[in-house]
Amino acid sequence: MKLSRFLIVPFAVFAMVGAHAADKLRIGVMAGAYGDSIAVAAKEAKKQGIDVDVVEFTDWTTPNIAVDAGDLDINYFQHQPFLDNAIQKNGFKLASAGTGILANVGLYSLKHKSVTDVPQRGTVGIANDPVNQGRGLLLLQKVGLIKLKSGVGFLGSLNDIVDNPKKLRFVEVEGPQLVRITGDVDIAQGYPHFIVSAKAFDPSSGLAYSGIEDSRFAIQFVVKANRTQDPVVQKFIRIYQNSDAVKTAVLHAFNDDKRLYTLAWVK
């Protein structure tokens, strides 16, 4: 497998290996809050005897393929429902080894100042994967723009819309790309940490937010299913969760706005 096509860092190509050195980890991330915070934790891990290579991806598919194949030890970009769907769809032998950030999801517009300003036959940018699309649709329902079939929850899709009074039209793209199309649509589902990373617009300017109470959407440290208790993996997760420097990096990556995230491991 050649990962270089998918990576931001062109030289970050890893060979398949069967054994994992006790003092090395390779972690796949997305740019922004997840990548920034892992990079900070990697510096602290170095002091405690773990060399960490941080590899940035631009899509939500390849990181799971890479961990399943053994090219990465951990990926850190997805919540549990997304992982469950990926496992069901692709047969990955993956599992969560620990919990990270719980990020808010918002609705953003660069054309309108309120949800009620969205016009008839307006355009909506929304995630194209089953779970995150469902989250976006629930948020659109929450603000009154659409109505979904009863009981579909976060597994709802465009096919589950039963009432669309403004006859809104939907543009489906992969989640990390939503920030790039926000200016081209009337309203878009958005992820504050991607907005901060892209420096596109104010991530605190959401017209509505989903809320940060549902811990099932916290980002997970995902590994091969037989490595959830790997001592090096668990040591790194403890470093991440207990680092004040990591907490500062997360706050900065979320625009210094605590409404946009929570540290899901903190009880």
C-alpha angles and dihedrals in degrees: 000000000000112000098177092093090063102041131093089211104066097201095051098102118141130198122226112266133184101203130049120219110234093234101046135077132175113204127190118211144162120247115264129037096357096047094041094050094046090050090055091048089049090060091052091045089055089062089053096050103268120119109207127195111199115205121191121215129191099206139053097231109057099055092065092045089051096051092044090051094047097248091117131032097209139007123201114192111085142073124229098262090053090049092048090053092048091050092049093047099042107023094239117174093222137132141172118266095184148343130263138166124353106212126199121235121218145186113239135187132183091187105046135045097210140022090248090062092066103114133228110282089013121163125249126198112214139168115267100214118093100245102039091043087055091053090051092049091050089054091049088051091048091059093045102250096118141006124224132206111277115269101009092117118171091343091069121122136191087274089063095062107114099173127034104163095177092046090235118194119221130220111198120205136154111280099251090054096055091089089059095056099040092098091052097055134053095243134358141191107246144190113216095213092055090048091053091048093050093044085218103138141326109310089200092060097085116144088215138359132211096226130244101246100097105088093188087080095057114123113257135214098236123201139157108297092248093054103059091110096038104143095224092049092048092046091054092048090052090050090051095047096045099043118110088197090058091050090051091049091050092050091050092046089055093054092262086286115130091193088074100061148002134209098249095196092060109093 
